[in-house]
Amino acid sequence: MEDKANKKKAAIAVAASAAVLGIIAAAVIFLTPKDLVISEICAENDGNFEEASLRDSEGKLCDWIEIYNPNVKAVDLKDYTLCRDGKADHAISGGTIPARGYALVYCTKNGFDDPDVISADIKIPKGEECTISLKNGGIAVDSITAAPAPKGYTVCSGKNGAYITLATPCAKNSEVKCASQVIFSKESGFYPDAISLEMTASDSAGIYYTTDGTDPRTSDTAEIYSDPVDIRDRAGDKNVLSAMDPMKIQLEYRPGKVEAPKDEDVDKGTVIRACAKSADGEWGLVSTASYFVGLSPADHSNMPVISLVTEPDSLYDHETGIYVRGKVYEDYYPTDPNHLYNGSIPANYNQKGKDWERPCTLQFFESDGSLVFTQEAGMRIQGGWSRADYQKSFRFYARSEYGNKSFDHRFWQGLDTAEGQDDDSFSTFVLRNGGNDSNFLKFKDLMLQDMTDGFSFATQTGRPCVLFIDGEYWGLYVLQEDYSQEYFTRHYGVKEKSVAIYKNNALDEGLPEDETSFNDMQSFISENDMSIGDNYSRACQLLDMENFIDYCAVEMYIFNDDWPQNNYGFWRSADGSEYGDGKWRFFMFDTESCACHYNMKGAEKNLFEYLDEKKHKPLTKMILSLLENDEFRTKLITRLMDMGNCTFTPERLESFINTYSDAYLSEMPAYYLRFPTNRTVERSSMPMISRMTKFFSNRQDKLIEYLSAEYDLGKTRTITVTSESTDITLNGCEIGKNCDCRYFDNSQITLTAEGKVTWEISKKGRKTEEITDRTLTINVTDDITIKARS
């Protein structure tokens, strides 16, 4: 009995102990904090939710990551980091998550003016799958592998894995599942033979696709995908967009002088736009691809290829199309039925502003055929009167509302930022038709800017490329940098928001105080006597005078007859940096209407008679006023002589013409076939080169004649410079190892050698003088021979 009693007591004791341990275990479980959870990721914030609409210190919408706290106590985020695809950890700025509540971590490198806003410098890629991990003290506590989601949608964590759904910031996740992005079995690109294209998408009840550039979610031409799509060589297929009556899209030519291209003269590819729909009826993200069968960049002079895919109505709709004369012209016509045929006539294509921006998808292929990026963007027609051309220019915009905020590719080799880094991120770029040069060379403006790139004014970089629109060849373009606030930030290191741009008599970017500053500067210089030293000193505080002298010297030397009444641009910044001194500076563009562009009549035009004809124009008033100042005039005349001595010598011009002709002219026959007029390489391109060469061969002699007649400058002197080994610059211009130059009496010139040299200076009837230094500055009073001896 006693044994049984003892056993019973032991059993009760064990049970009691077990109960206590259970209570303790439960308490431990209850008291141990649970891991935080990544509940939602938004890679493309559309700003439609107030809870996720805060803007960073640069005023930009941010992507966001939502974190859920399952605990009964708030959790401090100070030790937490975020990581993408196992790469670098990005610290979360701080903050706490309330008990069983949510916190949004905004993804931005700019931070917020409000320190209480939680952020991290992490970028979520658009249109790509990625894995986002949350770490505590370097140890991962949760992660989500996110498929590409439509703009404003999110990827959420669920019991059966991540899924795409409607965004619910700071609230319980929606259970409505949307389809993911369509994946193509073949990458966009160039194929020698026909291909069979398959399409797949998870969480999909069906895939819809189009081949005409229209949106498969709304298009009446959309087909439902069931079997692989055969994509073949489309040589000789009927033109679609290219078949548009040219008189509906241009006013460059009168009726009967222009025609639509033949079917066989327009190379064609196939564009696919596809989108999946979920069982709940929700659309996924539209995927776009471009396929060129039987074609390669080699068929277009080994140039980069840009495929632009857009709704045809974005270009050709009568009311809203940006490529046509359209309703704007239709409304104007009755008021002036006998109008001129040029770009001044109102039409859809010369309307400006964001209201005339249209969405598109860009696919960029480098010259080796490799696909560099696929990106949603905005597009507008770009230019002045050239908007009325048969082939029009485009400006493209990377914006958060389309997806990526930048085009992240090194378009131009050798282009560096102000910090010396590779320049590989742009918010805008231009495809230029060549302006006045569109039916001749296309490269004239770019070549002239390249030849003067070493001067102090801003210039644009560019390269040739070809464009296809909705699969149809659209001809040769210049892929060119765009002048924007971002441009001056990249090149000069000023703050983007501080940049003001004044172009062709109007403030293009900036604040009211910038316009006031410009008007005050222009009025002061134009209306005051610049021969008075104090007035000129004040002008130099408002305007970067060396910059202005460089700019005027080039425009005058090349005799741009679309200047100074047009095609001029100033910029400034007042952020306190090196170039943020508030002075106005120049940038060069649209120089192609120069050097006897259309005929040789301008070769005999006196420069000062020309300026007098334009004396009522604002920029001309400034130039004529400043020419009254001895210092300005002397420096400008010296710079004009530099143009003939160094920049536009026959040898240098020939070298640049040959280089650019080799790069561009092989594609011009295809362009002329695509946009049929009476133009050919033989009738248009080569005569342009001949006129330009002839103009520059005589230009310095003509300028000496005009300057001598206008001012008492004395004789022109010959300066002969030779070097044994080192290269030399003359007034900042590279001349190599020898140069025969001409300058007026009393000009000042500066020679600089790469290394330390001894200069031997010889003048007729005088003893040779020797000076040992890298730099030599002399006043011209006679013919001089200068030798640089190492």
C-alpha angles and dihedrals in degrees: 000000000000089000091053091048091051092049090050091051090048092051091050090049092051091048090049091049091049090050091051091047089049091052090048092048091049090049091049091050091047094047098043108093116240121232119265115251132222098228103173141009124198113192095176114037111198093189093234094123117074090208090061102033102098114128125218126240089280091054094250130139112243136213112241146207119211118213123196124209111209093184130103090234132059116261125219114226097204095109096041127103137181126226133190121212092341094298130120121340116243117207119233109234094236137261133126136263115226121237110286088353142114138252128193117219108202114216109227140120091211098068124206134282086228106070091203092068111099116231144156132198095241127125123216110207118234120230093009135098114246140165119233117197131193116213134192113201089344094308118114113240100173142357142183128205103214126203118209110282131196118261112283091017126105142211111239135192115246140172091263097039136282120327139180117251146147113298116260105176114197092000141085113295119262114248094211106112120212128199120263126236119292114254119211121216091221126049118236110267149087122320128184093212139029116287136204112230123207125192129204137175132173121233087023130145091182144348121227123195143177134199099198101069095261123132109264090213093064108014122113088211093060117123127201112242115241108139132026113283117239112225115193143171106290098196110149096011116146115278116246113175090016090057093068113124104260091221088066094057106035146037097191092099132038121237112290094025097085136039142183116267124257118258093246092052094063116074112216140202132180123256121199124195113184137175134181125223122208127225087258090059094252119141123230127212119302113247121206130198136174123207126188112191117191090009136094136170086265087070087060102046094278091286128150112268125219118197112202114195119189144141105283088227089062086068106026110027109125095229104029106018112119097204100056137073085238130152095335090061092040090056092046099046099077089056093056113013091165094054126152120264102242145094095280093077113099114251139146091264096060097050113114140204136059092297086072095050117109131196120248142158119242125202115188121201120187120225091269089059096252117144108239101180146341112211142166111233145158123254135198134176108260135206143042122270089347087077084082092058123114090241109042134204124243135209116202127206129202107207135166089240089064095039120263118050092215144029100242104202136104097243094171124040116223094026112129135183124242087267092056095252125134108278100231108139125073133168093200139018136175136231101203123196091208097263110228086001095056094109098038119041106331090208102070098100093043092049093050091048089050091051091053098038093115094064124095099257122087121264136183129244121219148162136195122267139157127237132215120192116202087340098311124114111253100182141243120333140174110244098214142177114255123229104236138134087270091055092060091044091054096045103034105026096238123140112271097228091050094062120106120191123197115189132175098342096318138086105249098180131006145056132300090260089058091056089048090050092051094047091048091050093047094046094047094052095041098045103039133073105259092191086076109091097221091052092050091048089053090049089053089055091055100038130037093241098191088052091050092049092052091048096048092045092057096044091047095046095050089043098226103196091193087066151109090012089054144010100045129129138189129191136183143174129199100191095119096250125123092280093027095086094117094248119137116243135184135246123195126228143147097026096150097102090078142092094047093310099181102018142347097263093102092058090083097040112122109233094221094047087052092051090047090055088055096041094118091060116100098238093044090054089057093049095048092047093051092048086069088069114087095214094049093045094048093049093046093050091049089050091049088055089049087059092061096036099048118359107044103027114149091247095050093044092051091051093052094044091052093049094049094041090055090051099045116018097069088067097045095085090059089048092051090051092049092050103033117205130127090286126118136157090256096047099036117015101044096045088052090056090047093052093046093049092049093048095053094043089065101028101099092049090051093048092050088053093049094044093047091051092049100043139025097247102151122223129340112243130207117232114194115196125186133170131200096214118331126084118244137207123212114208087339094310120118113242101165113218103328142025140169106211137179126215135165121251114281094022115141119224132184124205120195126189124204090235136020111292142167113243118215108203116194127184125178112272094005135101116262112259123212126206124177113210140098091248129052124186120185139168114236113237102140144006106298136194115203125187124188110213119190 
